[in-house]
Amino acid sequence: MFQAVQVKLRELGLVVFCEAQQEIPTAIGGRVIIEFDRGDEYGEVLTDVQMLEALPEEGPLKKIIRIATPEDIKKIEKNKVDVKN
């Protein structure tokens, strides 16, 4: 059995399962940095911790590295503005 939360990646809108870790508390709506295929990615937690009996179809659970800091969020918002201009 696996403990996991679902996280929506910021720009992609892709929803992935991430390993729930006791040392990194997550809450619905919380913003986290996860280890993703092409590097670190920013996402929003969509669910409480769920118990999974098997790995999801998408493959191994992604790893939550840490809770997003205020600096991370400012940088992400700045990048969104820069892309629009």
C-alpha positions as CSV (number, residue, x, y, z in Angstrom):
1,M,0.0,0.0,0.0
2,F,1.1,3.5,-0.8
3,Q,0.2,6.8,0.8
4,A,-0.2,9.5,-1.8
5,V,-1.7,12.9,-2.6
6,Q,-2.8,14.2,-6.0
7,V,-1.0,17.3,-7.2
8,K,-1.9,19.5,-10.2
9,L,1.2,20.8,-12.0
10,R,1.0,24.5,-12.6
11,E,1.3,25.1,-16.4
12,L,0.6,21.7,-17.6
13,G,-2.6,21.2,-15.7
14,L,-1.5,17.6,-15.4
15,V,-2.6,15.8,-12.2
16,V,0.0,13.3,-10.8
17,F,0.2,11.2,-7.7
18,C,3.0,12.1,-5.3
19,E,4.3,10.2,-2.3
20,A,2.9,11.5,1.0
21,Q,5.7,12.0,3.5
22,Q,5.2,12.7,7.2
23,E,8.1,15.1,7.3
24,I,6.5,17.3,4.6
25,P,2.9,18.0,5.7
26,T,0.5,18.7,2.9
27,A,-3.0,20.2,2.8
28,I,-5.5,20.7,0.1
29,G,-4.7,23.9,-1.8
30,G,-1.1,23.8,-0.5
31,R,1.7,24.6,-3.0
32,V,4.6,22.2,-3.3
33,I,7.7,21.6,-5.3
34,I,8.0,18.1,-6.7
35,E,10.7,16.2,-8.5
36,F,9.4,15.7,-12.0
37,D,10.8,14.0,-15.2
38,R,12.3,17.2,-16.5
39,G,13.3,18.8,-13.2
40,D,11.6,20.4,-10.3
41,E,8.0,21.5,-10.8
42,Y,5.5,23.6,-8.9
43,G,2.1,22.2,-8.1
44,E,-1.0,22.5,-6.0
45,V,-2.2,19.7,-3.7
46,L,-5.7,18.6,-4.7
47,T,-6.5,15.8,-2.2
48,D,-5.9,14.6,1.3
49,V,-3.7,11.6,1.8
50,Q,-5.1,8.5,0.0
51,M,-4.1,4.9,0.5
52,L,-3.3,3.3,-2.9
53,E,-3.1,-0.5,-3.2
54,A,-1.1,-0.3,-6.4
55,L,0.9,2.2,-8.3
56,P,-1.2,4.5,-10.6
57,E,-1.2,3.9,-14.4
58,E,1.1,6.9,-14.9
59,G,3.9,5.0,-13.2
60,P,5.9,5.6,-10.0
61,L,4.8,8.2,-7.5
62,K,6.5,11.5,-7.8
63,K,8.4,12.9,-4.8
64,I,7.5,16.0,-3.0
65,I,10.7,17.9,-2.3
66,R,9.3,20.6,-0.1
67,I,6.5,23.1,0.5
68,A,6.7,26.0,-1.9
69,T,8.2,29.1,-0.2
70,P,6.9,32.7,-0.6
71,E,10.0,33.3,-2.8
72,D,9.0,30.3,-5.0
73,I,5.5,31.7,-5.5
74,K,6.8,35.3,-6.3
75,K,9.2,33.8,-8.9
76,I,6.4,31.8,-10.5
77,E,4.1,34.8,-10.6
78,K,6.9,36.9,-12.1
79,N,7.6,34.2,-14.8
80,K,3.9,34.2,-15.7
81,V,4.0,38.0,-16.3
82,D,7.3,37.7,-18.3
83,V,5.8,35.1,-20.5
84,K,2.7,37.3,-21.3
85,N,4.9,40.2,-22.2
